[in-house]
């Protein structure tokens, strides 16, 4: 019985608790046109490249507004509860609220790290405290892999 529970837990991390999870174009993926309109609007509002916002969304949730991580991050840009609270988000699963707050947060991180995209992405993943404490991208395997994945999506994107 314990083995089944462990397997289900691991699969929930891959596929999210909503069934669609992080499967590209899964059953809970947001309409691509609507998502692109939202990304363009919010990226422009916060002076961000829409390609960067799209890359973060791709890596974080694959466009699934109902995605939830094992760590408790939620929505398209995978906002943690404290980040959502700090940016005035009432519903982390609301695509507009989530992307607006995610863009504001990403904008603030880029400003904090003088437009150093790698540091901003590392802070988005591990938190600014970890980046500050390590004086750069933390050596955490998850964070290093995250920065690499977002960077790869950026290089290969057609947005």
Phi and psi in radians as a Rosetta constraint file:
Dihedral C 1 N 2 CA 2 C 2 CIRCULARHARMONIC -1.110 0.35
Dihedral N 2 CA 2 C 2 N 3 CIRCULARHARMONIC -0.667 0.35
Dihedral C 2 N 3 CA 3 C 3 CIRCULARHARMONIC -1.088 0.35
Dihedral N 3 CA 3 C 3 N 4 CIRCULARHARMONIC -0.672 0.35
Dihedral C 3 N 4 CA 4 C 4 CIRCULARHARMONIC -1.149 0.35
Dihedral N 4 CA 4 C 4 N 5 CIRCULARHARMONIC -0.756 0.35
Dihedral C 4 N 5 CA 5 C 5 CIRCULARHARMONIC -1.095 0.35
Dihedral N 5 CA 5 C 5 N 6 CIRCULARHARMONIC -0.726 0.35
Dihedral C 5 N 6 CA 6 C 6 CIRCULARHARMONIC -1.113 0.35
Dihedral N 6 CA 6 C 6 N 7 CIRCULARHARMONIC -0.762 0.35
Dihedral C 6 N 7 CA 7 C 7 CIRCULARHARMONIC -1.079 0.35
Dihedral N 7 CA 7 C 7 N 8 CIRCULARHARMONIC -0.790 0.35
Dihedral C 7 N 8 CA 8 C 8 CIRCULARHARMONIC -1.086 0.35
Dihedral N 8 CA 8 C 8 N 9 CIRCULARHARMONIC -0.696 0.35
Dihedral C 8 N 9 CA 9 C 9 CIRCULARHARMONIC -1.091 0.35
Dihedral N 9 CA 9 C 9 N 10 CIRCULARHARMONIC -0.793 0.35
Dihedral C 9 N 10 CA 10 C 10 CIRCULARHARMONIC -1.130 0.35
Dihedral N 10 CA 10 C 10 N 11 CIRCULARHARMONIC -0.717 0.35
Dihedral C 10 N 11 CA 11 C 11 CIRCULARHARMONIC -1.160 0.35
Dihedral N 11 CA 11 C 11 N 12 CIRCULARHARMONIC -0.613 0.35
Dihedral C 11 N 12 CA 12 C 12 CIRCULARHARMONIC -1.120 0.35
Dihedral N 12 CA 12 C 12 N 13 CIRCULARHARMONIC -0.542 0.35
Dihedral C 12 N 13 CA 13 C 13 CIRCULARHARMONIC -1.193 0.35
Dihedral N 13 CA 13 C 13 N 14 CIRCULARHARMONIC -0.576 0.35
Dihedral C 13 N 14 CA 14 C 14 CIRCULARHARMONIC -1.391 0.35
Dihedral N 14 CA 14 C 14 N 15 CIRCULARHARMONIC -0.670 0.35
Dihedral C 14 N 15 CA 15 C 15 CIRCULARHARMONIC -1.941 0.35
Dihedral N 15 CA 15 C 15 N 16 CIRCULARHARMONIC -0.014 0.35
Dihedral C 15 N 16 CA 16 C 16 CIRCULARHARMONIC 1.319 0.35
Dihedral N 16 CA 16 C 16 N 17 CIRCULARHARMONIC 2.868 0.35
Dihedral C 16 N 17 CA 17 C 17 CIRCULARHARMONIC -1.438 0.35
Dihedral N 17 CA 17 C 17 N 18 CIRCULARHARMONIC -0.144 0.35
Dihedral C 17 N 18 CA 18 C 18 CIRCULARHARMONIC -1.606 0.35
Dihedral N 18 CA 18 C 18 N 19 CIRCULARHARMONIC 0.000 0.35
Dihedral C 18 N 19 CA 19 C 19 CIRCULARHARMONIC 1.612 0.35
Dihedral N 19 CA 19 C 19 N 20 CIRCULARHARMONIC -0.720 0.35
Dihedral C 19 N 20 CA 20 C 20 CIRCULARHARMONIC -1.469 0.35
Dihedral N 20 CA 20 C 20 N 21 CIRCULARHARMONIC -0.647 0.35
Dihedral C 20 N 21 CA 21 C 21 CIRCULARHARMONIC 0.763 0.35
Dihedral N 21 CA 21 C 21 N 22 CIRCULARHARMONIC -2.314 0.35
Dihedral C 21 N 22 CA 22 C 22 CIRCULARHARMONIC -1.764 0.35
Dihedral N 22 CA 22 C 22 N 23 CIRCULARHARMONIC 0.450 0.35
Dihedral C 22 N 23 CA 23 C 23 CIRCULARHARMONIC -1.469 0.35
Dihedral N 23 CA 23 C 23 N 24 CIRCULARHARMONIC 2.099 0.35
Dihedral C 23 N 24 CA 24 C 24 CIRCULARHARMONIC -0.942 0.35
Dihedral N 24 CA 24 C 24 N 25 CIRCULARHARMONIC 2.316 0.35
Dihedral C 24 N 25 CA 25 C 25 CIRCULARHARMONIC 0.984 0.35
Dihedral N 25 CA 25 C 25 N 26 CIRCULARHARMONIC 0.529 0.35
Dihedral C 25 N 26 CA 26 C 26 CIRCULARHARMONIC -1.163 0.35
Dihedral N 26 CA 26 C 26 N 27 CIRCULARHARMONIC -3.133 0.35
Dihedral C 26 N 27 CA 27 C 27 CIRCULARHARMONIC -1.111 0.35
Dihedral N 27 CA 27 C 27 N 28 CIRCULARHARMONIC -0.306 0.35
Dihedral C 27 N 28 CA 28 C 28 CIRCULARHARMONIC -1.877 0.35
Dihedral N 28 CA 28 C 28 N 29 CIRCULARHARMONIC 0.127 0.35
Dihedral C 28 N 29 CA 29 C 29 CIRCULARHARMONIC -1.113 0.35
Dihedral N 29 CA 29 C 29 N 30 CIRCULARHARMONIC 2.475 0.35
Dihedral C 29 N 30 CA 30 C 30 CIRCULARHARMONIC -1.306 0.35
Dihedral N 30 CA 30 C 30 N 31 CIRCULARHARMONIC 2.606 0.35
Dihedral C 30 N 31 CA 31 C 31 CIRCULARHARMONIC -0.900 0.35
Dihedral N 31 CA 31 C 31 N 32 CIRCULARHARMONIC 2.205 0.35
Dihedral C 31 N 32 CA 32 C 32 CIRCULARHARMONIC -1.040 0.35
Dihedral N 32 CA 32 C 32 N 33 CIRCULARHARMONIC -0.736 0.35
Dihedral C 32 N 33 CA 33 C 33 CIRCULARHARMONIC -1.133 0.35
Dihedral N 33 CA 33 C 33 N 34 CIRCULARHARMONIC -0.775 0.35
Dihedral C 33 N 34 CA 34 C 34 CIRCULARHARMONIC -1.115 0.35
Dihedral N 34 CA 34 C 34 N 35 CIRCULARHARMONIC -0.715 0.35
Dihedral C 34 N 35 CA 35 C 35 CIRCULARHARMONIC -1.108 0.35
Dihedral N 35 CA 35 C 35 N 36 CIRCULARHARMONIC -0.769 0.35
Dihedral C 35 N 36 CA 36 C 36 CIRCULARHARMONIC -1.133 0.35
Dihedral N 36 CA 36 C 36 N 37 CIRCULARHARMONIC -0.665 0.35
Dihedral C 36 N 37 CA 37 C 37 CIRCULARHARMONIC -1.066 0.35
Dihedral N 37 CA 37 C 37 N 38 CIRCULARHARMONIC -0.808 0.35
Dihedral C 37 N 38 CA 38 C 38 CIRCULARHARMONIC -1.098 0.35
Dihedral N 38 CA 38 C 38 N 39 CIRCULARHARMONIC -0.795 0.35
Dihedral C 38 N 39 CA 39 C 39 CIRCULARHARMONIC -1.089 0.35
Dihedral N 39 CA 39 C 39 N 40 CIRCULARHARMONIC -0.819 0.35
Dihedral C 39 N 40 CA 40 C 40 CIRCULARHARMONIC -1.032 0.35
Dihedral N 40 CA 40 C 40 N 41 CIRCULARHARMONIC -0.784 0.35
Dihedral C 40 N 41 CA 41 C 41 CIRCULARHARMONIC -1.090 0.35
Dihedral N 41 CA 41 C 41 N 42 CIRCULARHARMONIC -0.871 0.35
Dihedral C 41 N 42 CA 42 C 42 CIRCULARHARMONIC -1.272 0.35
Dihedral N 42 CA 42 C 42 N 43 CIRCULARHARMONIC -0.662 0.35
Dihedral C 42 N 43 CA 43 C 43 CIRCULARHARMONIC -1.074 0.35
Dihedral N 43 CA 43 C 43 N 44 CIRCULARHARMONIC -0.764 0.35
Dihedral C 43 N 44 CA 44 C 44 CIRCULARHARMONIC -1.103 0.35
Dihedral N 44 CA 44 C 44 N 45 CIRCULARHARMONIC -0.759 0.35
Dihedral C 44 N 45 CA 45 C 45 CIRCULARHARMONIC -1.001 0.35
Dihedral N 45 CA 45 C 45 N 46 CIRCULARHARMONIC -0.666 0.35
Dihedral C 45 N 46 CA 46 C 46 CIRCULARHARMONIC -1.868 0.35
Dihedral N 46 CA 46 C 46 N 47 CIRCULARHARMONIC 0.293 0.35
Dihedral C 46 N 47 CA 47 C 47 CIRCULARHARMONIC 0.964 0.35
Dihedral N 47 CA 47 C 47 N 48 CIRCULARHARMONIC 0.826 0.35
Dihedral C 47 N 48 CA 48 C 48 CIRCULARHARMONIC -2.026 0.35
Dihedral N 48 CA 48 C 48 N 49 CIRCULARHARMONIC 2.597 0.35
Dihedral C 48 N 49 CA 49 C 49 CIRCULARHARMONIC -1.181 0.35
Dihedral N 49 CA 49 C 49 N 50 CIRCULARHARMONIC 2.247 0.35
Dihedral C 49 N 50 CA 50 C 50 CIRCULARHARMONIC -1.063 0.35
Dihedral N 50 CA 50 C 50 N 51 CIRCULARHARMONIC -0.497 0.35
Dihedral C 50 N 51 CA 51 C 51 CIRCULARHARMONIC -1.074 0.35
Dihedral N 51 CA 51 C 51 N 52 CIRCULARHARMONIC -0.645 0.35
Dihedral C 51 N 52 CA 52 C 52 CIRCULARHARMONIC -1.187 0.35
Dihedral N 52 CA 52 C 52 N 53 CIRCULARHARMONIC -0.802 0.35
Dihedral C 52 N 53 CA 53 C 53 CIRCULARHARMONIC -1.079 0.35
Dihedral N 53 CA 53 C 53 N 54 CIRCULARHARMONIC -0.784 0.35
Dihedral C 53 N 54 CA 54 C 54 CIRCULARHARMONIC -1.052 0.35
Dihedral N 54 CA 54 C 54 N 55 CIRCULARHARMONIC -0.695 0.35
Dihedral C 54 N 55 CA 55 C 55 CIRCULARHARMONIC -1.131 0.35
Dihedral N 55 CA 55 C 55 N 56 CIRCULARHARMONIC -0.736 0.35
Dihedral C 55 N 56 CA 56 C 56 CIRCULARHARMONIC -1.096 0.35
Dihedral N 56 CA 56 C 56 N 57 CIRCULARHARMONIC -0.801 0.35
Dihedral C 56 N 57 CA 57 C 57 CIRCULARHARMONIC -1.083 0.35
Dihedral N 57 CA 57 C 57 N 58 CIRCULARHARMONIC -0.730 0.35
Dihedral C 57 N 58 CA 58 C 58 CIRCULARHARMONIC -1.042 0.35
Dihedral N 58 CA 58 C 58 N 59 CIRCULARHARMONIC -0.829 0.35
Dihedral C 58 N 59 CA 59 C 59 CIRCULARHARMONIC -1.256 0.35
Dihedral N 59 CA 59 C 59 N 60 CIRCULARHARMONIC -0.693 0.35
Dihedral C 59 N 60 CA 60 C 60 CIRCULARHARMONIC -1.270 0.35
Dihedral N 60 CA 60 C 60 N 61 CIRCULARHARMONIC -0.815 0.35
Dihedral C 60 N 61 CA 61 C 61 CIRCULARHARMONIC -2.422 0.35
Dihedral N 61 CA 61 C 61 N 62 CIRCULARHARMONIC -0.077 0.35
Dihedral C 61 N 62 CA 62 C 62 CIRCULARHARMONIC 0.946 0.35
Dihedral N 62 CA 62 C 62 N 63 CIRCULARHARMONIC 0.563 0.35
Dihedral C 62 N 63 CA 63 C 63 CIRCULARHARMONIC 1.406 0.35
Dihedral N 63 CA 63 C 63 N 64 CIRCULARHARMONIC 0.275 0.35
Dihedral C 63 N 64 CA 64 C 64 CIRCULARHARMONIC -1.716 0.35
Dihedral N 64 CA 64 C 64 N 65 CIRCULARHARMONIC 1.859 0.35
Dihedral C 64 N 65 CA 65 C 65 CIRCULARHARMONIC -1.180 0.35
Dihedral N 65 CA 65 C 65 N 66 CIRCULARHARMONIC -0.216 0.35
Dihedral C 65 N 66 CA 66 C 66 CIRCULARHARMONIC -1.764 0.35
Dihedral N 66 CA 66 C 66 N 67 CIRCULARHARMONIC 0.136 0.35
Dihedral C 66 N 67 CA 67 C 67 CIRCULARHARMONIC -1.139 0.35
Dihedral N 67 CA 67 C 67 N 68 CIRCULARHARMONIC 2.462 0.35
Dihedral C 67 N 68 CA 68 C 68 CIRCULARHARMONIC -2.351 0.35
Dihedral N 68 CA 68 C 68 N 69 CIRCULARHARMONIC 2.279 0.35
Dihedral C 68 N 69 CA 69 C 69 CIRCULARHARMONIC -1.538 0.35
Dihedral N 69 CA 69 C 69 N 70 CIRCULARHARMONIC 2.888 0.35
Dihedral C 69 N 70 CA 70 C 70 CIRCULARHARMONIC -1.065 0.35
Dihedral N 70 CA 70 C 70 N 71 CIRCULARHARMONIC -0.550 0.35
Dihedral C 70 N 71 CA 71 C 71 CIRCULARHARMONIC -1.373 0.35
Dihedral N 71 CA 71 C 71 N 72 CIRCULARHARMONIC -0.173 0.35
Dihedral C 71 N 72 CA 72 C 72 CIRCULARHARMONIC 1.782 0.35
Dihedral N 72 CA 72 C 72 N 73 CIRCULARHARMONIC 0.098 0.35
Dihedral C 72 N 73 CA 73 C 73 CIRCULARHARMONIC -1.293 0.35
Dihedral N 73 CA 73 C 73 N 74 CIRCULARHARMONIC 2.602 0.35
Dihedral C 73 N 74 CA 74 C 74 CIRCULARHARMONIC -2.482 0.35
Dihedral N 74 CA 74 C 74 N 75 CIRCULARHARMONIC 2.653 0.35
Dihedral C 74 N 75 CA 75 C 75 CIRCULARHARMONIC 1.535 0.35
Dihedral N 75 CA 75 C 75 N 76 CIRCULARHARMONIC -3.028 0.35
Dihedral C 75 N 76 CA 76 C 76 CIRCULARHARMONIC -0.988 0.35
Dihedral N 76 CA 76 C 76 N 77 CIRCULARHARMONIC -0.786 0.35
Dihedral C 76 N 77 CA 77 C 77 CIRCULARHARMONIC -1.798 0.35
Dihedral N 77 CA 77 C 77 N 78 CIRCULARHARMONIC 0.243 0.35
Dihedral C 77 N 78 CA 78 C 78 CIRCULARHARMONIC 0.880 0.35
Dihedral N 78 CA 78 C 78 N 79 CIRCULARHARMONIC 1.118 0.35
Dihedral C 78 N 79 CA 79 C 79 CIRCULARHARMONIC -1.426 0.35
Dihedral N 79 CA 79 C 79 N 80 CIRCULARHARMONIC 2.327 0.35
Dihedral C 79 N 80 CA 80 C 80 CIRCULARHARMONIC -1.324 0.35
Dihedral N 80 CA 80 C 80 N 81 CIRCULARHARMONIC 2.707 0.35
Dihedral C 80 N 81 CA 81 C 81 CIRCULARHARMONIC -0.950 0.35
Dihedral N 81 CA 81 C 81 N 82 CIRCULARHARMONIC -0.763 0.35
Dihedral C 81 N 82 CA 82 C 82 CIRCULARHARMONIC -1.160 0.35
Dihedral N 82 CA 82 C 82 N 83 CIRCULARHARMONIC -0.650 0.35
Dihedral C 82 N 83 CA 83 C 83 CIRCULARHARMONIC -1.167 0.35
Dihedral N 83 CA 83 C 83 N 84 CIRCULARHARMONIC -0.772 0.35
Dihedral C 83 N 84 CA 84 C 84 CIRCULARHARMONIC -1.034 0.35
Dihedral N 84 CA 84 C 84 N 85 CIRCULARHARMONIC -0.768 0.35
Dihedral C 84 N 85 CA 85 C 85 CIRCULARHARMONIC -1.087 0.35
Dihedral N 85 CA 85 C 85 N 86 CIRCULARHARMONIC -0.781 0.35
Dihedral C 85 N 86 CA 86 C 86 CIRCULARHARMONIC -1.080 0.35
Dihedral N 86 CA 86 C 86 N 87 CIRCULARHARMONIC -0.516 0.35
Dihedral C 86 N 87 CA 87 C 87 CIRCULARHARMONIC -1.798 0.35
Dihedral N 87 CA 87 C 87 N 88 CIRCULARHARMONIC 0.249 0.35
Dihedral C 87 N 88 CA 88 C 88 CIRCULARHARMONIC 1.255 0.35
Dihedral N 88 CA 88 C 88 N 89 CIRCULARHARMONIC 0.497 0.35
Dihedral C 88 N 89 CA 89 C 89 CIRCULARHARMONIC -1.471 0.35
Dihedral N 89 CA 89 C 89 N 90 CIRCULARHARMONIC 2.184 0.35
Dihedral C 89 N 90 CA 90 C 90 CIRCULARHARMONIC -1.531 0.35
Dihedral N 90 CA 90 C 90 N 91 CIRCULARHARMONIC -0.560 0.35
Dihedral C 90 N 91 CA 91 C 91 CIRCULARHARMONIC -2.422 0.35
Dihedral N 91 CA 91 C 91 N 92 CIRCULARHARMONIC 1.825 0.35
Dihedral C 91 N 92 CA 92 C 92 CIRCULARHARMONIC -1.123 0.35
Dihedral N 92 CA 92 C 92 N 93 CIRCULARHARMONIC -0.298 0.35
Dihedral C 92 N 93 CA 93 C 93 CIRCULARHARMONIC -1.574 0.35
Dihedral N 93 CA 93 C 93 N 94 CIRCULARHARMONIC -0.115 0.35
Dihedral C 93 N 94 CA 94 C 94 CIRCULARHARMONIC -1.358 0.35
Dihedral N 94 CA 94 C 94 N 95 CIRCULARHARMONIC 2.049 0.35
Dihedral C 94 N 95 CA 95 C 95 CIRCULARHARMONIC -0.953 0.35
Dihedral N 95 CA 95 C 95 N 96 CIRCULARHARMONIC -0.755 0.35
Dihedral C 95 N 96 CA 96 C 96 CIRCULARHARMONIC -1.154 0.35
Dihedral N 96 CA 96 C 96 N 97 CIRCULARHARMONIC -0.824 0.35
Dihedral C 96 N 97 CA 97 C 97 CIRCULARHARMONIC -1.078 0.35
Dihedral N 97 CA 97 C 97 N 98 CIRCULARHARMONIC -0.752 0.35
Dihedral C 97 N 98 CA 98 C 98 CIRCULARHARMONIC -1.132 0.35
Dihedral N 98 CA 98 C 98 N 99 CIRCULARHARMONIC -0.837 0.35
Dihedral C 98 N 99 CA 99 C 99 CIRCULARHARMONIC -1.227 0.35
Dihedral N 99 CA 99 C 99 N 100 CIRCULARHARMONIC -0.654 0.35
Dihedral C 99 N 100 CA 100 C 100 CIRCULARHARMONIC -1.048 0.35
Dihedral N 100 CA 100 C 100 N 101 CIRCULARHARMONIC -0.872 0.35
Dihedral C 100 N 101 CA 101 C 101 CIRCULARHARMONIC -1.170 0.35
Dihedral N 101 CA 101 C 101 N 102 CIRCULARHARMONIC -0.704 0.35
Dihedral C 101 N 102 CA 102 C 102 CIRCULARHARMONIC -1.078 0.35
Dihedral N 102 CA 102 C 102 N 103 CIRCULARHARMONIC -0.700 0.35
Dihedral C 102 N 103 CA 103 C 103 CIRCULARHARMONIC -1.198 0.35
Dihedral N 103 CA 103 C 103 N 104 CIRCULARHARMONIC -0.728 0.35
Dihedral C 103 N 104 CA 104 C 104 CIRCULARHARMONIC -1.059 0.35
Dihedral N 104 CA 104 C 104 N 105 CIRCULARHARMONIC -0.766 0.35
Dihedral C 104 N 105 CA 105 C 105 CIRCULARHARMONIC -1.120 0.35
Dihedral N 105 CA 105 C 105 N 106 CIRCULARHARMONIC -0.798 0.35
Dihedral C 105 N 106 CA 106 C 106 CIRCULARHARMONIC -1.097 0.35
Dihedral N 106 CA 106 C 106 N 107 CIRCULARHARMONIC -0.707 0.35
Dihedral C 106 N 107 CA 107 C 107 CIRCULARHARMONIC -1.041 0.35
Dihedral N 107 CA 107 C 107 N 108 CIRCULARHARMONIC -0.810 0.35
Dihedral C 107 N 108 CA 108 C 108 CIRCULARHARMONIC -1.118 0.35
Dihedral N 108 CA 108 C 108 N 109 CIRCULARHARMONIC -0.673 0.35
Dihedral C 108 N 109 CA 109 C 109 CIRCULARHARMONIC -1.185 0.35
Dihedral N 109 CA 109 C 109 N 110 CIRCULARHARMONIC -0.716 0.35
Dihedral C 109 N 110 CA 110 C 110 CIRCULARHARMONIC -1.092 0.35
Dihedral N 110 CA 110 C 110 N 111 CIRCULARHARMONIC -0.695 0.35
Dihedral C 110 N 111 CA 111 C 111 CIRCULARHARMONIC -1.144 0.35
Dihedral N 111 CA 111 C 111 N 112 CIRCULARHARMONIC -0.755 0.35
Dihedral C 111 N 112 CA 112 C 112 CIRCULARHARMONIC -1.059 0.35
Dihedral N 112 CA 112 C 112 N 113 CIRCULARHARMONIC -0.665 0.35
Dihedral C 112 N 113 CA 113 C 113 CIRCULARHARMONIC -1.831 0.35
Dihedral N 113 CA 113 C 113 N 114 CIRCULARHARMONIC 0.483 0.35
Dihedral C 113 N 114 CA 114 C 114 CIRCULARHARMONIC 0.899 0.35
Dihedral N 114 CA 114 C 114 N 115 CIRCULARHARMONIC 0.813 0.35
Dihedral C 114 N 115 CA 115 C 115 CIRCULARHARMONIC 1.103 0.35
Dihedral N 115 CA 115 C 115 N 116 CIRCULARHARMONIC 0.337 0.35
Dihedral C 115 N 116 CA 116 C 116 CIRCULARHARMONIC -1.397 0.35
Dihedral N 116 CA 116 C 116 N 117 CIRCULARHARMONIC 1.808 0.35
Dihedral C 116 N 117 CA 117 C 117 CIRCULARHARMONIC -1.079 0.35
Dihedral N 117 CA 117 C 117 N 118 CIRCULARHARMONIC -0.701 0.35
Dihedral C 117 N 118 CA 118 C 118 CIRCULARHARMONIC -1.089 0.35
Dihedral N 118 CA 118 C 118 N 119 CIRCULARHARMONIC -0.754 0.35
Dihedral C 118 N 119 CA 119 C 119 CIRCULARHARMONIC -1.174 0.35
Dihedral N 119 CA 119 C 119 N 120 CIRCULARHARMONIC -0.711 0.35
Dihedral C 119 N 120 CA 120 C 120 CIRCULARHARMONIC -1.100 0.35
Dihedral N 120 CA 120 C 120 N 121 CIRCULARHARMONIC -0.746 0.35
Dihedral C 120 N 121 CA 121 C 121 CIRCULARHARMONIC -1.170 0.35
Dihedral N 121 CA 121 C 121 N 122 CIRCULARHARMONIC -0.700 0.35
Dihedral C 121 N 122 CA 122 C 122 CIRCULARHARMONIC -1.065 0.35
Dihedral N 122 CA 122 C 122 N 123 CIRCULARHARMONIC -0.725 0.35
Dihedral C 122 N 123 CA 123 C 123 CIRCULARHARMONIC -1.182 0.35
Dihedral N 123 CA 123 C 123 N 124 CIRCULARHARMONIC -0.623 0.35
Dihedral C 123 N 124 CA 124 C 124 CIRCULARHARMONIC -1.073 0.35
Dihedral N 124 CA 124 C 124 N 125 CIRCULARHARMONIC -0.634 0.35
Dihedral C 124 N 125 CA 125 C 125 CIRCULARHARMONIC -1.477 0.35
Dihedral N 125 CA 125 C 125 N 126 CIRCULARHARMONIC -0.857 0.35
Dihedral C 125 N 126 CA 126 C 126 CIRCULARHARMONIC -1.808 0.35
Dihedral N 126 CA 126 C 126 N 127 CIRCULARHARMONIC -0.208 0.35
Dihedral C 126 N 127 CA 127 C 127 CIRCULARHARMONIC 1.720 0.35
Dihedral N 127 CA 127 C 127 N 128 CIRCULARHARMONIC 2.555 0.35
Dihedral C 127 N 128 CA 128 C 128 CIRCULARHARMONIC -1.089 0.35
Dihedral N 128 CA 128 C 128 N 129 CIRCULARHARMONIC -0.534 0.35
Dihedral C 128 N 129 CA 129 C 129 CIRCULARHARMONIC -1.058 0.35
Dihedral N 129 CA 129 C 129 N 130 CIRCULARHARMONIC -0.698 0.35
Dihedral C 129 N 130 CA 130 C 130 CIRCULARHARMONIC -1.184 0.35
Dihedral N 130 CA 130 C 130 N 131 CIRCULARHARMONIC -0.720 0.35
Dihedral C 130 N 131 CA 131 C 131 CIRCULARHARMONIC -1.152 0.35
Dihedral N 131 CA 131 C 131 N 132 CIRCULARHARMONIC -0.755 0.35
Dihedral C 131 N 132 CA 132 C 132 CIRCULARHARMONIC -1.127 0.35
Dihedral N 132 CA 132 C 132 N 133 CIRCULARHARMONIC -0.752 0.35
Dihedral C 132 N 133 CA 133 C 133 CIRCULARHARMONIC -1.140 0.35
Dihedral N 133 CA 133 C 133 N 134 CIRCULARHARMONIC -0.570 0.35
Dihedral C 133 N 134 CA 134 C 134 CIRCULARHARMONIC -1.631 0.35
Dihedral N 134 CA 134 C 134 N 135 CIRCULARHARMONIC -0.036 0.35
Dihedral C 134 N 135 CA 135 C 135 CIRCULARHARMONIC 0.930 0.35
Dihedral N 135 CA 135 C 135 N 136 CIRCULARHARMONIC 0.717 0.35
Dihedral C 135 N 136 CA 136 C 136 CIRCULARHARMONIC 2.675 0.35
Dihedral N 136 CA 136 C 136 N 137 CIRCULARHARMONIC -2.885 0.35
Dihedral C 136 N 137 CA 137 C 137 CIRCULARHARMONIC -1.137 0.35
Dihedral N 137 CA 137 C 137 N 138 CIRCULARHARMONIC 2.128 0.35
Dihedral C 137 N 138 CA 138 C 138 CIRCULARHARMONIC -1.032 0.35
Dihedral N 138 CA 138 C 138 N 139 CIRCULARHARMONIC 2.703 0.35
Dihedral C 138 N 139 CA 139 C 139 CIRCULARHARMONIC -1.389 0.35
Dihedral N 139 CA 139 C 139 N 140 CIRCULARHARMONIC 0.130 0.35
Dihedral C 139 N 140 CA 140 C 140 CIRCULARHARMONIC -1.074 0.35
Dihedral N 140 CA 140 C 140 N 141 CIRCULARHARMONIC 2.217 0.35
Dihedral C 140 N 141 CA 141 C 141 CIRCULARHARMONIC -0.963 0.35
Dihedral N 141 CA 141 C 141 N 142 CIRCULARHARMONIC -0.722 0.35
Dihedral C 141 N 142 CA 142 C 142 CIRCULARHARMONIC -1.065 0.35
Dihedral N 142 CA 142 C 142 N 143 CIRCULARHARMONIC -0.758 0.35
Dihedral C 142 N 143 CA 143 C 143 CIRCULARHARMONIC -1.217 0.35
Dihedral N 143 CA 143 C 143 N 144 CIRCULARHARMONIC -0.756 0.35
Dihedral C 143 N 144 CA 144 C 144 CIRCULARHARMONIC -1.077 0.35
Dihedral N 144 CA 144 C 144 N 145 CIRCULARHARMONIC -0.725 0.35
Dihedral C 144 N 145 CA 145 C 145 CIRCULARHARMONIC -1.154 0.35
Dihedral N 145 CA 145 C 145 N 146 CIRCULARHARMONIC -0.664 0.35
Dihedral C 145 N 146 CA 146 C 146 CIRCULARHARMONIC -1.087 0.35
Dihedral N 146 CA 146 C 146 N 147 CIRCULARHARMONIC -0.858 0.35
Dihedral C 146 N 147 CA 147 C 147 CIRCULARHARMONIC -1.043 0.35
Dihedral N 147 CA 147 C 147 N 148 CIRCULARHARMONIC -0.736 0.35
Dihedral C 147 N 148 CA 148 C 148 CIRCULARHARMONIC -1.141 0.35
Dihedral N 148 CA 148 C 148 N 149 CIRCULARHARMONIC -0.735 0.35
Dihedral C 148 N 149 CA 149 C 149 CIRCULARHARMONIC -1.135 0.35
Dihedral N 149 CA 149 C 149 N 150 CIRCULARHARMONIC -0.804 0.35
Dihedral C 149 N 150 CA 150 C 150 CIRCULARHARMONIC -1.105 0.35
Dihedral N 150 CA 150 C 150 N 151 CIRCULARHARMONIC -0.746 0.35
Dihedral C 150 N 151 CA 151 C 151 CIRCULARHARMONIC -1.076 0.35
Dihedral N 151 CA 151 C 151 N 152 CIRCULARHARMONIC -0.704 0.35
Dihedral C 151 N 152 CA 152 C 152 CIRCULARHARMONIC -1.158 0.35
Dihedral N 152 CA 152 C 152 N 153 CIRCULARHARMONIC -0.729 0.35
Dihedral C 152 N 153 CA 153 C 153 CIRCULARHARMONIC -1.099 0.35
Dihedral N 153 CA 153 C 153 N 154 CIRCULARHARMONIC -0.726 0.35
Dihedral C 153 N 154 CA 154 C 154 CIRCULARHARMONIC -1.031 0.35
Dihedral N 154 CA 154 C 154 N 155 CIRCULARHARMONIC -0.803 0.35
Dihedral C 154 N 155 CA 155 C 155 CIRCULARHARMONIC -1.111 0.35
Dihedral N 155 CA 155 C 155 N 156 CIRCULARHARMONIC -0.606 0.35
Dihedral C 155 N 156 CA 156 C 156 CIRCULARHARMONIC -1.784 0.35
Dihedral N 156 CA 156 C 156 N 157 CIRCULARHARMONIC 0.119 0.35
Dihedral C 156 N 157 CA 157 C 157 CIRCULARHARMONIC -1.403 0.35
Dihedral N 157 CA 157 C 157 N 158 CIRCULARHARMONIC 2.676 0.35
Dihedral C 157 N 158 CA 158 C 158 CIRCULARHARMONIC -1.946 0.35
Dihedral N 158 CA 158 C 158 N 159 CIRCULARHARMONIC 0.266 0.35
